[in-house]
Amino acid sequence: MQDLPLKRVFTGLTLALVISSTQAAEVSGTVGFTNDYRFRGISQTSGDAAIQGSLDVAFENGAYAGMWGSNVDWGDDANIEIDYYVGFSNDISDDLSYDAFFAYYTYPGYESADGDYAEVSFTLLYSGLNDLGDIAATFAYSNDYFNSGDDSKYIALDYSYGVTENISLDLHAGHSFGAAWDGYGYEDYSIGLSGSLAGLDLAVNYLSNTLDVAKTNDSDDNTVVFSVSRSF
């Protein structure tokens, strides 16, 4: 994947989706709060809280596009992250579906480094376990992780089991590797509950990982993360 300017990447892909779709689009958004913004086990806010939100457009044929934002804190002048993405999801069979996803991560106003980078990912979701829940497998790849010139790969397994009609048990295991993690590739894990109440989406998870603390300035401690969001 070439390092294209963000405006060309996002505008071009979004325009292609709109042109290719002759079906109605649905616009939605979320606004939320979490006590610690974690990305693959690593805190992006130095263990502090974050306010987050998204705006999305989805088409009936499975295509979608959107943007997502959050505050960040890495101990320097980084203070905001805005991600732009496009993707396509569809069913392969009654029990198997997929989601192909392109994201461009940006950090406006970040003068200490140019960390903007692109990533592609592919997820398979199997829902044929009947009352035993759903399982998903994901592979993500960036050829220039955090604009470092090194590649990063990520694989993950996620399992969700409906404890009640409104509450799910969620399990996650992921592995980061590639040149960007040369010598200290690591795993991240989580177990938690998610559900809805009074129009709010709620989640609580215990997170752990095997990353060397010295690599992330103590931003990878095991922790409990709470989040609440509302869709509109």
N, C-alpha and C positions, 0 to 999 in steps of 0.2 A: 504494500500500500504506500503510495507516495504521500509526502507531507504537503497536502494541499491547504491553501488558506481556508480558515473556518467558514467565511462567508460563502465561498464557492462550494464547499462540501455540504453545508446545511441547506443552502438555498437550492442547489442543484438537485439533491436527493429528495427534498420535500416537494419541489415542483414536479419531479418525475412521478412521485406517488399520486399527487393530485391529478395530474394529467391522465395517468393510467386508470384512475378510478372514476367510474361513471355512477357510483353509488353515493348515498348520503353519508355525510361525515358527522361524527359525534364529538363534541368538544367537552372536555372535563378537566378538572384540576384538583389539587390537594393542598392543604396547608397543615403543617405538623410541628411537633416539638419532641425532642429527645434529650435525655440527660447526658448523652455522649454519642457523637457521630462517629461510628466505626465503619471502616471500609476494609473488608477481608481481615478482620481482627485487629486492625491498627486504628487508634483514635486519630481523627482528623481535627480534633478540637482540644488536644492536650488534656483530655478527660473532662472537659467542660460541656455545657449544654449547647444545643443548636436548634435554630428555627429553620424549617425547610419547607419547600413548596414545589409544585409542578404544574405544568399546563400541557395538555395532550389533545391531539386530534386523532380519531380512529375511524377507519372506513370499514364497511361491511365485508369487504373482500379479505380482511385480515391485515391490511397495511396500516401503519400508524407512525406518528412523529410527535416530538415534544421536546420540552426543556425542563430541567430540574435544577434547583439551587439550594445552597446551604451556606451558613457561615463556617469558616475553618480557622484554625489557630495552630501554627507549627512553630511558634516561638520567634517568628520573624515578622515581616510585613504582609504575609498572606492573610486575607480576611474573608474571602468569598470564593465559592466554587459555583460555576454554572456549567451544566452539562447539556449538550444537544444530542438528540438521538432520532434515528429512524429504524423501522423494523417491519417484519412481516411474520405473522403467526397463522397457523392453519392446522386442520386435523389430517392425520395420516390414516387413521381408522377410528372406530368408535372409542377405543381405549388409549390411543397414542396420538400426541400432537407435538408440534415443534414451534420454536420461536427463534428467528434469525435477527440479529440486532447489531447495529452500528452506533457507537457513541463517540463523541468528541468532548473530552474533559478540558475545561478552561478555568483559569484563575485570574480574573480581571484585576488590574492594579497591583499584581505581584511583581515587584521590582527586583527581589533578591535572586530570582531565577525564572526562566521561561519554562514552565512545567506543562504547558498544553500538549495533549497527545490524543491519539485516536486508538480505538479498540473495537474488535469485532467479537461477537460471541454467538454460540449456538446452544439451545436448550431443547432436550427431549423430555416430555412429560408423559408419564404412564399413569392412567387412572383406572386400570382394569383390576385393581385389588378389591373392588367392591367396597365392603364396609371396613376394609383394613387401611384405607387412606390412599394417598397419592405419592409418587416418587418422581423426582426430576434429576437429570444429569446435565451439567453445564460445562462447556469448554470456552474459555475466553483467551484472546491473543492480541498483544500489541507489539508491533515491530520496533517501537521507539518509546518505551515506557517512561513517562514523565520527562519526555524530550531528552533522555539520557543517551540515546544512541544504542541502547541495549534492549533486547526483546524480553517480554514477560508473558508467561503462560499461567493459566489458572484453571483447575478442574474442581468441580464441586458436586456433591450429592446432597439433595434436600428431600426430607420426608415430612409429610403433614398428615396427621390423623385427627378426624373429627371426634373430639371427646363428647361434645354435645352439639346441638344444632348451631350454636353461636360461638363455640370455643374449640380451638384446635391445638394439638400438641405438635410442635415444630422441632425437627432435628436437622442439623447442618454439619457437614464436614467439607473442608476445602483445602487445597494444596496449591501454593504459589511456587513457581519455579521458572527457570530461564536465566539468560545472561544477567538480567537486572538483579537477580537474587543469587548470583554465583557464590557458592560457598556457604550460603545460609538460607536456602529454600526452606519454607516453613509450612506448617499446617495451622488451620484455624477451625474451631468447633463452637457450636452453640446448641443450647436446648432451652425451649421456652414455650410460652402459651400466647396465643393471639385470638382476638375475637372482636365483637362489636357490641356497643352499648349506647343507647340514646343517640344514634347517628354518628358515633365516634368509633374509629378503628383503634384498638388498644393492643399493645404487645409488651411482654416482659421476657427477657432472655438472659441467660448466663453465658458469657463468652470466655473462651480460653484459647490459647495458641502456643506454639513452640518457638516463636521468634525470639532471638537474642535481644534482651532489653537494651543493650548498648547501641543497637542499630536504630532505635526509634525514640530515644530520649524519654524512656519510661512511658511511652504512649501505648504500650501493648500489654499492660497489666490485665490479669483476669478481672472481670467486672460483671455487674448486673446492669443491663441497659433497659430503660423504660422508654416507650414511645407512644404518642397519641397523635392522631391525625383525623382530618375530616375531608371528605370528598364532596365536590359540588359540580 
